[in-house]
Amino acid sequence: MEIKSAQVLVTGGSRGIGAALAREYSAKGARVIVTARSEGDLERVAAEINGVAHVADLSIAETVDNLIQEIESLYGPIDVLVNNAGVETVNPVATVAPADIRAAARTNLETPMVLTRQVLPGMIEREKGALVYLSSLAGTSGFAGMGPYCATKAGLNNFVAALRIELKNTPIHTTLVAPGPVDTRMWDAVETASESIQRSVQRFENLRLLPKTTPEKLAKRVVSATQNGRRHVRHPHRLTLNFWLGEAPRRITEASMIGVKFNPLDHVE
């Protein structure tokens, strides 16, 4: 997809990966709208890229339900939706706060599904669009101390897999991003969590399975994937087998649907 002059909406765009994505899309000539609830940080990012800051709390269902219509009525059609907003959980299931479980389920899984539902009919009608989803290496397996987070990212992976089949006869592309550790506040929370979680992380680091990347490096790969219609961005490369084992059942389902005509707007009243 042509990024130059495209209108891009980045959720969770006030810092970390979201801010890096906003900068990289803007550097490629896109008009970028960033949304998050942190007004000060959001406005600083928007000013830096000559973009638009749209303050919104995506943990509120009503806000999510109205976000796409509100933004498109103010600024015009969204060509690229980047579902980046997310929250982590870093406690064992027996001790994690129920409120944190609900927040993770809503922000990491429910919100991108609802935003996709809202933006997709317009993209299909215009025959133009790209959908980007920030998942995680944690979506490929269960990691101790991150149960709810792993569950939401695994759910997002399967949602995108189903969506890809639905959109196979359209020009709308999906890109699923699955990074391991990224140098952000979210990973800082993992590294400073309970002793048990730190021991778990240390084991993977000792095995050299969790090399860290930067938001800027990841953003460059994501924007390139958007431009070229690539369906996956994965990190680290040394865990390619892990990713492919998880992807295999989705590919089997996708292959089974070859030749089946699917209308993405078909529905029953």
Summary of the structure (lengths in Angstrom):
residues: 269
radius of gyration: 18.1
end to end distance: 33.3
largest distance: 54.8
contacts: 889
relative contact order: 0.13
helix: 53%
strand: 13%
